[in-house]
Amino acid sequence: MPDALTPLADNEVRSGRIPVVAYLRDKDTEAVMREVLADLLRDGGQVRRGTIADAKTGLQQMDTPGALIVDVSGERDPFAALEDLAQFVEPGVRVLVVGERADMEFYRQVTRGLGVLEYLCKPVNRDQISREFLPWIMGRGPSDVTARGGRIIAVTGVRGGVGATTVAVNLAVELAERRRHHTLLLDADLQGGTGGLMLANEAEGGLRAALEHPERVDKLLVERAAPRLGDRLALLGAEDRPDSLPNVSAGAVRHLLDLLRGRYNCIVIDLPRLALPMHREMQDLAHQRVLVMDPTLPSLRDALRMVGTYAGVKSGSPPLLVLNRLGAPGTLDKKQVIAALQRTPDIIIPFLPKLLHTATTLGEPAVRKRGAFQAAIATLAHEILPAPATEAEVKRPGGLRKWFRK
């Protein structure tokens, strides 16, 4: 089978093209694609509802796009449909495909036999589109940042006191204990961090030493500095004096995170709101940003500012917005928050003062108890790292929740 849809080399691609055009079969995939590609849509990109036949017709009527996304769901013969489409796709167009088929042989035939750059099995989420499609759409190829090692998740409150540490701690516990990922909670507040207290433990101070003396840091030292709190959860932090700021060496943050990514599947960073340069570097290196707000006017104002800062395509995966403590006395209701944000927060956590107060006092993460709080944190975990499919889900048509990874 010829490589019918193989693009030209970057230097052969004609400039001035529409950045991307997508033809998708269902509203859920369309909505995810519109959110991830929002910046490119403002630059002339298009997301449409349609089949491969619609894509073929559209390509004959529009300027050539730089990237084309098509949906093979419902096609009786996806290979024949893609080969037919190839006759209308100019050389240099980067072709990406979504569909319902989940078997590896189908993936190989589409990407190797037809020259499609990447294929994703539905349902897809924002993180998958950002990691697997967006680098190709932007003309960069797959990102070497996300291709190796664990995922870095930065959790930040849009202002102090909104519960970002609670979200970060419980997210780390959920990823480690229910999702079974080897997870590190990195408490980046060296003077006032409370991640250890919420886990009935103490940070041993290894974080400061790693940042000030990167030349001494290796995998063994990192492991010793991060006490294990279970078979798959560890904590790295410090408890410095309030007037003591670290003298962070150049390159220390990246060196440390690279070592951690080689040891853990997930690194959850609890980042303080008023950040030092090292905190901003951690934010920049994160694969996924999580912004936590509460339903108050000051928090709403700051959430709008921060979402705008991190929403661009060049920032990687769009930030996930967590609305915490919905229903607290004297705060805005859900409709008011949505109207002000002009969107629904990705995750909503209800006001549960008794549960969380008890959990904080006893050092027992609230996510260990099933209920509304655990369900919200589990949803957040799934948005960041989709749960692998069970055997039954793989066999059930349309039931695969996580595509086959290369």
Residue pairs with C-beta under 8 A, 6 or more apart in sequence:
1 79
1 83
1 109
1 113
1 114
3 113
3 114
3 115
4 82
4 83
4 86
4 114
4 115
5 82
5 85
5 86
5 89
5 93
5 95
5 114
5 115
5 116
6 115
7 13
7 91
7 92
7 93
7 94
7 95
7 115
7 117
8 91
8 92
10 139
12 91
12 92
13 66
13 92
13 139
14 64
14 92
17 63
17 64
17 65
17 66
18 44
18 45
18 46
18 62
18 63
18 64
18 65
18 66
19 40
19 43
19 44
19 45
19 65
19 66
19 67
19 137
20 37
20 40
20 45
20 46
20 65
20 66
20 67
20 68
20 69
20 137
21 45
21 46
21 47
21 48
21 55
21 58
21 62
21 65
21 67
21 68
21 69
22 30
22 33
22 37
22 46
22 47
22 48
22 68
22 69
22 70
23 48
23 49
23 50
23 51
23 52
23 54
23 55
23 58
23 69
23 70
23 71
24 30
24 33
24 47
24 48
24 49
24 50
24 69
24 71
24 98
25 49
25 50
25 51
25 71
25 73
25 74
26 71
26 73
26 122
27 49
28 123
29 71
29 98
29 122
29 123
29 124
30 47
30 49
32 124
32 125
32 126
32 129
33 47
33 69
33 129
34 41
34 47
35 126
35 318
36 126
36 129
36 130
36 133
36 134
36 313
36 318
37 45
37 47
37 129
37 134
37 137
37 313
38 311
38 313
38 318
39 311
39 312
39 313
39 314
40 137
40 313
41 47
45 65
46 65
48 54
48 58
50 58
51 71
51 74
51 75
52 70
52 71
52 72
52 75
52 81
52 82
52 84
52 85
53 81
55 68
55 70
55 85
56 84
56 85
56 88
59 68
59 88
59 89
60 88
64 90
64 92
64 93
65 93
66 92
66 93
66 94
66 137
66 139
67 93
67 94
67 95
67 96
67 136
67 137
68 89
68 93
68 94
68 95
68 96
69 95
69 96
69 97
69 98
69 133
70 82
70 85
70 95
70 96
70 97
70 98
71 97
71 98
71 99
72 78
72 81
72 82
72 97
72 98
72 99
72 100
72 101
73 98
73 99
73 100
73 122
74 100
75 81
75 99
78 99
78 101
78 106
78 110
79 109
79 110
79 113
79 114
82 97
82 110
82 114
82 116
83 114
86 114
89 95
94 117
94 136
94 137
94 139
95 115
95 116
95 117
96 116
96 117
96 118
96 119
96 120
96 133
96 136
96 137
97 110
97 116
97 118
97 119
97 120
98 119
98 120
98 121
98 122
98 124
99 119
99 120
99 121
99 122
100 121
100 122
100 397
100 398
101 121
102 121
102 389
102 394
102 400
102 403
102 404
103 404
104 404
106 119
107 119
107 404
110 116
110 119
111 117
111 118
111 119
117 136
118 132
118 133
118 136
119 403
120 128
120 129
120 132
120 133
120 403
121 400
121 403
121 404
122 398
123 401
124 403
125 382
125 383
125 386
126 317
126 318
126 383
127 288
127 317
127 383
127 384
127 385
127 386
128 386
128 403
130 316
130 317
130 318
131 143
131 146
131 287
131 317
132 142
134 313
134 316
135 141
135 142
135 143
136 142
138 313
145 285
145 287
146 287
148 261
149 258
149 261
149 262
150 182
150 260
150 261
150 262
150 263
150 264
150 265
150 266
150 267
151 265
151 266
151 267
151 287
151 288
151 384
151 385
152 257
152 261
152 267
152 269
152 282
152 285
152 286
152 287
152 288
153 171
153 266
153 267
153 268
153 269
153 286
153 287
153 288
153 289
153 290
153 384
154 269
154 271
154 282
154 283
154 286
154 288
154 289
154 290
155 164
155 165
155 167
155 168
155 171
155 268
155 269
155 270
155 271
155 290
155 292
156 164
156 271
156 272
156 273
156 283
156 289
156 290
156 291
156 292
156 306
157 163
157 164
157 165
157 273
157 291
157 292
157 293
158 273
158 291
158 292
158 293
158 299
158 302
158 303
158 305
158 306
159 273
159 293
159 298
159 299
159 302
160 273
160 274
161 294
162 292
162 293
162 294
162 299
162 324
162 325
163 292
163 294
163 324
163 325
163 349
164 270
164 271
164 273
164 292
165 187
165 193
165 194
165 195
165 198
165 270
166 198
166 324
166 356
166 360
166 366
167 290
167 292
167 322
167 324
167 349
167 377
167 380
168 185
168 195
168 268
168 269
168 270
168 290
169 185
169 195
169 198
169 199
169 270
169 365
170 365
170 366
170 367
170 373
170 377
171 268
171 290
171 367
171 377
171 380
171 381
171 384
172 183
172 184
172 185
172 233
172 266
172 268
173 199
173 233
173 365
173 367
173 368
174 367
174 374
174 377
174 378
174 380
174 381
175 181
175 183
175 265
175 266
175 268
175 381
175 385
176 182
176 183
176 230
176 232
176 233
176 266
177 230
177 232
177 233
177 368
178 378
178 381
179 381
179 385
179 387
180 232
181 232
181 264
181 265
181 266
181 385
182 232
182 263
182 264
182 265
182 266
183 232
183 233
183 234
183 264
183 265
183 266
183 267
183 268
184 226
184 233
184 234
184 235
184 236
184 260
184 263
184 264
184 266
184 267
184 268
185 195
185 199
185 233
185 234
185 235
185 236
185 237
185 268
185 270
186 207
186 236
186 237
186 260
186 267
186 268
186 269
186 270
187 193
187 194
187 195
187 196
187 203
187 207
187 235
187 236
187 237
187 238
187 270
188 207
188 237
188 269
188 270
188 271
188 272
188 278
188 279
188 282
189 237
189 270
189 272
190 207
190 208
190 237
190 238
190 239
190 240
190 246
191 240
191 241
191 242
191 244
192 242
192 272
193 203
193 237
193 238
193 239
193 270
195 203
195 235
195 237
195 270
196 202
196 203
196 235
196 237
196 239
197 360
197 363
198 359
198 360
198 363
198 365
199 229
199 235
199 363
199 365
200 362
200 363
200 364
201 227
201 229
201 235
201 363
202 239
203 235
203 236
203 237
203 238
203 239
204 225
204 226
204 227
204 237
205 225
205 237
205 238
205 239
205 240
206 221
206 222
206 224
206 225
206 226
206 236
206 237
206 238
207 225
207 236
207 237
207 238
208 238
208 240
208 246
209 216
209 217
209 225
210 217
210 221
210 222
210 225
210 236
210 252
210 256
211 246
211 248
211 249
211 252
211 253
211 256
211 278
212 246
212 247
212 248
212 249
212 252
213 249
214 249
214 251
214 252
214 255
214 256
215 249
217 255
217 256
217 259
218 259
219 259
219 262
219 263
222 236
222 256
222 259
222 260
222 263
223 263
225 236
226 234
226 235
226 236
227 234
227 235
228 234
229 235
234 264
236 260
240 246
245 276
246 278
248 276
248 277
248 278
252 278
253 278
253 281
253 282
253 285
254 281
254 285
257 267
257 282
257 285
260 267
261 267
266 385
269 282
269 286
271 279
271 282
271 283
272 279
275 283
283 289
286 316
287 316
287 317
288 316
288 317
288 319
288 320
288 384
289 310
289 315
289 317
289 319
289 320
290 319
290 320
290 322
290 380
290 384
291 303
291 306
291 307
291 310
291 319
291 320
291 321
291 322
292 322
292 324
293 299
293 300
293 302
293 303
293 321
293 322
293 323
293 324
293 345
294 323
294 324
294 325
294 328
294 331
295 323
295 325
295 326
295 327
295 328
295 331
295 332
295 333
295 334
295 336
295 337
296 331
296 332
297 332
300 332
300 337
300 340
300 341
303 321
303 341
304 340
304 341
306 319
307 319
307 321
307 341
310 318
310 319
311 318
311 319
320 346
320 347
320 380
320 383
320 384
321 341
321 343
321 345
321 346
321 347
322 345
322 346
322 347
322 348
322 349
322 380
323 337
323 345
323 347
323 348
323 349
324 349
325 331
325 349
325 350
325 351
326 333
326 334
326 337
326 348
326 349
326 350
326 351
327 333
327 350
327 351
328 351
328 353
332 340
334 348
337 345
338 344
338 345
346 380
346 383
347 376
347 379
347 380
347 383
348 376
349 372
349 373
349 376
349 377
350 372
350 373
350 376
352 366
352 371
352 372
352 373
355 366
355 369
355 371
355 373
356 366
356 373
358 364
359 365
359 366
366 373
366 374
367 373
367 374
367 377
367 378
368 374
386 401
386 402
387 401
387 402
388 401
388 402
389 399
389 400
389 401
389 402
392 399
393 399
393 400
393 401
394 400
